[in-house]
């Protein structure tokens, strides 16, 4: 049987679908309870309804980036696993990076379906699941102290203290580290193979994101905030496709 057909088997769809359904039901329960709690504390019903509608509309386009991740990974891992990973607790940048690293660790040249085996798939799926669980485990033990730091930062800001809070610094450090990892990998690819396409696409994605940030911060087009990541990804992917076709 073809390996991709195996990775898209009905059994995997059923397992992934059951888990995602449980998460969706949980979300629906919390949404209904939140709505009722809002009414109970005296919030206007129309305000709550407008909030729901605006939240839905501003969620659709950013979720395109997640759909792109599912499509991108499905060529090598099938649809059920990426669908599950990016629907529950996964993150696009994490899943793609870890999947590729795991594939190379088992001797593959990357996420290539032609080199995929069931053993390699099992290793990739295991590493993706175990790695992301660290966030849940850390939340159990460190969320209380972390929220204390966040609250302290908010209080300092309200008192007029200058400088970013702990949360801002932590997020900035995380993204700098993440971007540095990608840049290092692309430079390594260029120096070893001479392939400059990843660096060109990376530079274009920086430019696209910079344009979004310019309009958001300088032109005060706040409506673009929820679309910046998805828009930058789509444009950068278009550049990658054009480079692949013409160069």
Secondary structure, 3 states (H helix, E strand, C coil): CCHHHHHCCHHHHHHHHHHHHHHHHHHHHHHHHHHHHHHHCCCCHHHHHHHHHHHHHHHHCCHHHHHHHHHHHHHHHCHHHHHHHCCCCCCHHHHHHHHHHHHHHCCCCCCCHHHCCHHHHHHHHHHHHHHHHHHHHHHHHHHHHHHHHHHHHHHHHHCCCCCCCHHHHHHHHHHHHHHHHHHHHHHHHHHHHCCCHHHHHHHHHHHHHHHHHHHHHHCCCHHHCCCHHHHHHHHHHHHHHHHHHHC
